């Protein structure tokens, strides 16, 4: 009996190994039918897009406007204000002007207080609610590039040289006075700091003129 049982062992082993062999053959043939690309390992996921989205996930508000600036007769420059942060009352705005060639010719950071400070002139009560403050800041952002804030000439012919303004010298000032088509952009920073910037052809850069 022991001899008969030993004779059956190889047959049992062959039977047990048959499903695995069948499965392997099936997978190989299926891959062959689908083509060589199917059998390759999948490529690593591209995370570039995810990183780009994450980098902008804290953007709370963005406004953009095209207007003539560095070229009085066009093409237009791109004015953009991007406000980022954990909340409206804790954010920071980045103001940029990009010329038609894609070069950033002006950049300034505006804090939340820079945008909120003028609220005091509209308050009807001693203090403002959080909702009122947020609404005011958002309105400031949305109205940052109104048409009335662009004017020509950038510097009136008889306006005296202001002095004390960084990056502005008499030569650039005089050159702007002699350009009646030069465009000035005016914006409010803080409560009363009303600024005007213009493109200086002489200096090849944006300068503050007021």
Helices and strands as residue ranges (DSSP letters): H 2-34, H 36-39, H 48-55, E 59-67, E 77-84, G 88-90, E 92-98, E 104-111, H 112-116, G 117-121, H 130-142, G 147-149, E 150-152, H 170-177, E 183-189, E 193-200, E 205-208
